[in-house]
Structures are given as C-alpha cells and as structure tokens.
Amino acid sequence: MQDLYYEKYLNNDLFIKRYIIPNIKWHFSYLNGKRGFSRIYKVPYAAFLKKFFLKSYFTKRVLQGKVDIPYLELVLTTKCTMRCESCNNLMQYFSPNNQYTSTLEGLKTSLETLFEKVDSIQRLRIIGGEPLLFKELPQLINYIENSKKIFTFDILTNATIDFSDELVKELKNSKKLRKISISDYKKSPNLKSH
C-alpha cells in the first residue's frame, strides 16, 4: 500500500529532476573523488554504481518513504561585512534593525525537528550574510560532525574575517567538510564594505 502512495512521485518529472537526479549526482561526485584526493581510485566503481545501481537505490528509498535531501542551505546570520548590490542572498536589503543572527540552540532545535522527518541530508551549505560572524560556528561544526544524518557540509564566506584558531581546529579535524568557498567580489562594481 505504501509503495502505491509514493509511486506517484516517481511519475512526476519535476520530482525526478529535483530529488532523484541530484541525489544520484551527489553520490557519484562523492565516490568519484570530488570530495578528496583519496577517493580518486574509485572512479570506475563510481561510474558502475551510477549506471547500474544509484537510480534504482533512490527509487526504492522513495517507495519505502525515505527522504534524502540532496542539498540544504543553513543561514546563520543576515549580518555581513559587505553590502554587495548583487548579493545572491539579498543581504543588501536587510537594514541594521532587520538583521538577525541565529543561536546555536535555535539551529540545533530546527535541525533536530528536520531530522525527525528526513533520513539524510547529503550536503549542507553554511551561509550568511557572513557565516564567520557567527560566534558559535566551531560548536556548530562539531554538532554537524557528530550528526549521523548530515553526510557533508561546506561553507561560503567572503573571507573578510579571519578564521579563529578554534574554527580552524574543528575544520581540520572534520571528516565531513567538503570545501570552503570564498566569494570573489573584486569585479563587483557596486561593492560597499562595512
């Protein structure tokens, strides 16, 4: 009975495009060595899995009612050290009295609520504003590292703030860190720095 309920999703092109294909791509990328040099020797294995196994694996998980989120962004704060007119996250529209910063406990509570409904989050992207303004970032990294439902994470920063020693230590010890992306705003004609 449950299979019939979830089967409708597998007949929906938008669901396939936004759920099944991104999960397949993430697993292929992970096994193919995109996350670290140590996986480089698994390329033939990854290609084999992509061709013969991953689609049926995620199809079966959908039929079982499993929810695997391929990608999720976690906004820590709307505060930023820059005011770029072309900001992807629209932070330039938050006035100083509208800005907010999450709390570590609030983030944990929100993630725990989500974890009750989902089976995995393949990739969590930590963003802001500027995520390095979030004082409890090392503790959040530690929480993510110990979470069984989050497989990998990355951080997007403008790198106008130094990484604290505590944050560097957490990042160095992390087995789930995928990458740290630094936005390059040199070519942005409407760049304003705070």
N, C-alpha and C positions, 0 to 999 in steps of 0.2 A: 504494500500500500504506500509506504513512504517513497519507494522508488518512483511510483507514478506521480506523486506530488512534485518531486524535484525534477522529473524528466522534462517538464515544461521549460525549465531554464536552459536545458541543453538544446532546445529547438529555437532559442532566441539568439539571433546573430549578435546583438549588442552585448548580451551576457558573455558569449564566446569571446568577443573582441576585447572586453574589458576585464574578464575574470580568468578564463581558461588560458588564453594565449599569453597574458602577462605572467601567470604562474609558470607556464612552460618556459618562457624566455628567462625568467629569473633562475629557475633550477638549471637550465642549460648554461647560463652565464656563470653560475656558481661552480658547476662541475667543470666548466671549460677553462678555468684558470683566471677569469676576470677579477676574482676577488684576491688572488695572491699567487705568486710565482710557484708555490709548492704544488698547485693543482695542475700545472701546465702539462704534466704527463698523462692526464686523464682525458685529453681531447677526444680520442677515438671512442672512449667509453661514454662520454657526454653526448657525442653525436648519435651513438647507438641508442642511448636512452631517449633522446629527443624524438628519434624516428619511430621507435617501436613501443615505448613504454609511457612517457610522460602524459600524453593526451589521454590514454585510457586510465592512467592513475588518477588524474584530476577529474575525469568524467565519473569514475567510481566514487570518488570522495563527494562529489556533488550529489550523486544518487543516495549516498549514505547520510546526507545532511551536514557534511563537514564544511566549514567555512575557512578558507585560506586567503587572507587578504594579501595581494601581491605587493602593495605599496601604500604607506600611510605617512602623512606629514604631521609632525608634532610641533606646534608653535609654542615656544617657551615665553616669548615676550613680544610686544609690539614696539618696544623701545629699540632704537638703533643709533649708531654713531654717525650715520649718514642720512641724507634726505635725497635720494635719487628719484628724479621725476619718473623714470621708467622702472621703478621698483616692481618686481614680479609679484610681491605680496601686498602691494598697495599701502605700505607703511607710511608713505609720504602724506597720506590723508588722515593719519591719526595725530590729532593735536596733543600737546603735552598733557592736557587734562583728560584726554580719552585713552591714553596708553594704559596697558596693563602688563603685569608680569605674573605668570603662574607661580604657584607654590609647589614645592616638591610633593607635599602630601596631596594636593589637589590633582597633580599629574598622575600620581600613583593610584588614587581613587578612580580617576577616569579610565586609566589603563586596566585596572582590575575589573571594572564594570564591563569594559570591552572584552576582556579575556573570558568572561562568563559566557559570551555569545559566539566567540570565534575560536578556531582551533590553532591558527598560526598567523603571524604577520611576517611575511618573507623579508621585507625591507622597510625599516623605519627611518625616515629622514628628519633630523632635528634642525629646525629653522627658527627664525625670528621674523621680525626685527633682526637684532644681532644676538644669536644664542650665547655668545661668550659674556654677555651682560648678566646672564642668569647665574647667580652666585652658587647655586647648588648643582651645577652641571656635573661635577665629578661624582656626586652621590647618585644623580640620575643615570649616569653611565654605568655605575656599579649595579643599580637596580636592573637596568636593561640586560647587563651581562648575566645576571642571575635569573632572568625570566626565561622560562622554557618555551614560551610561545613566540618570542621575538627571535628571528634567525640571524638577521644582520641589521646594522644601522650605519648611517653616515651623517655627517654634519656639514651644513652650508653656512659659511661665515664670510665676512668681508675682511677679516684679519686685521682690523684696526686696533684690536685689543690683544695684548699678549696672553698666551696660554699660561695659566697658573701651573706651578710645579705639581700640585695635586691632580689637576686635569691631565697633564702630560703623563703622569704615572698611571692613571686609570686607562688612558688611551693606549699606552704602551702594553699594558697587561691584557687588553681586551682581545678576545678571540672572535668577537662579532663585528668589530669595526671594519667596514667595507672601504670607506675613504673619507677624507676631509676635503671638501671642495671650497676653494677660495674664489669668490666672485671678483672679477677684474673690472673695475669701473673706470679705468683710465680714459676710455674712449667715450664715456658718457658726457655729453655736452652740458647737461643740466645737473651736475653733481654739486651737492652742498654738504659740507662736513660740519658736524656739531662740535 
